[in-house]
């Protein structure tokens, strides 16, 4: 169920042609791995984005950070 050559809402978000989005979204969450993602490089990048957006009052909360980590872990899980 991949979306060949697609980008979602802009050029920066790209899915590989063989990405199984349904499986990725239906995967049971692994909170421990999600916390590891947020404590690593990806969490630092999200914090940088958050700080940039804060200047324009467009920053996000912990739920967005959690969701980003969850999708990252799910994507890793189906990509192997």
C-alpha positions as CSV (number, residue, x, y, z in Angstrom):
1,X,0.0,0.0,0.0
2,X,2.9,2.4,-0.6
3,X,2.4,5.7,-2.3
4,X,4.9,5.6,-5.2
5,X,7.0,8.7,-5.5
6,X,4.6,10.6,-3.2
7,X,5.2,13.6,-1.0
8,X,2.7,14.5,1.7
9,X,2.0,18.2,2.1
10,X,5.3,19.4,0.8
11,X,8.6,18.4,-0.8
12,X,10.3,17.5,2.6
13,X,8.1,14.5,3.5
14,X,8.6,11.6,1.2
15,X,7.4,8.0,1.5
16,X,9.3,5.2,-0.2
17,X,7.3,3.4,-2.9
18,X,7.1,0.2,-0.8
19,X,6.1,1.9,2.5
20,X,3.1,0.0,4.0
21,X,1.4,3.0,5.7
22,X,-1.5,0.9,7.1
23,X,0.9,-1.5,8.9
24,X,3.0,1.4,10.1
25,X,0.0,3.1,11.7
26,X,-1.5,-0.1,13.1
27,X,1.7,-1.3,14.9
28,X,1.4,-1.5,18.6
29,X,3.4,1.4,20.2
30,X,6.8,0.6,21.9
31,X,7.1,3.4,24.5
32,X,10.6,2.4,25.5
33,X,11.9,2.8,21.9
34,X,9.9,6.0,21.5
35,X,11.7,7.5,24.6
36,X,15.0,6.4,23.1
37,X,14.2,8.2,19.8
38,X,13.3,11.4,21.7
39,X,16.5,11.3,23.8
40,X,18.7,10.9,20.7
41,X,19.4,12.9,17.5
42,X,15.8,12.9,16.3
43,X,14.6,14.3,19.6
44,X,17.2,17.1,19.3
45,X,16.0,17.9,15.8
46,X,12.4,18.1,17.0
47,X,13.5,20.4,19.9
48,X,15.2,22.7,17.4
49,X,12.1,22.8,15.3
50,X,10.0,23.5,18.4
51,X,12.2,26.4,19.4
52,X,12.1,28.0,15.9
53,X,8.3,27.7,15.9
54,X,8.0,29.1,19.4
55,X,9.2,32.5,18.2
56,X,6.0,32.6,16.0
57,X,3.7,31.1,18.6
58,X,3.4,27.9,16.4
59,X,5.2,25.5,18.7
60,X,3.8,22.1,19.6
61,X,3.4,20.1,22.8
62,X,4.4,16.7,24.1
63,X,1.7,14.9,22.1
64,X,3.2,16.0,18.8
65,X,6.7,14.9,20.1
66,X,5.2,11.5,21.2
67,X,3.5,11.1,17.8
68,X,6.6,11.8,15.9
69,X,8.6,9.3,18.0
70,X,5.8,6.7,17.5
71,X,5.7,7.1,13.8
72,X,9.5,6.9,13.6
73,X,9.6,3.7,15.7
74,X,6.7,2.2,13.6
75,X,8.5,3.1,10.4
76,X,11.8,1.5,11.6
77,X,9.8,-1.6,12.5
78,X,8.3,-2.2,9.1
79,X,11.5,-1.2,7.2
80,X,13.5,-3.7,9.2
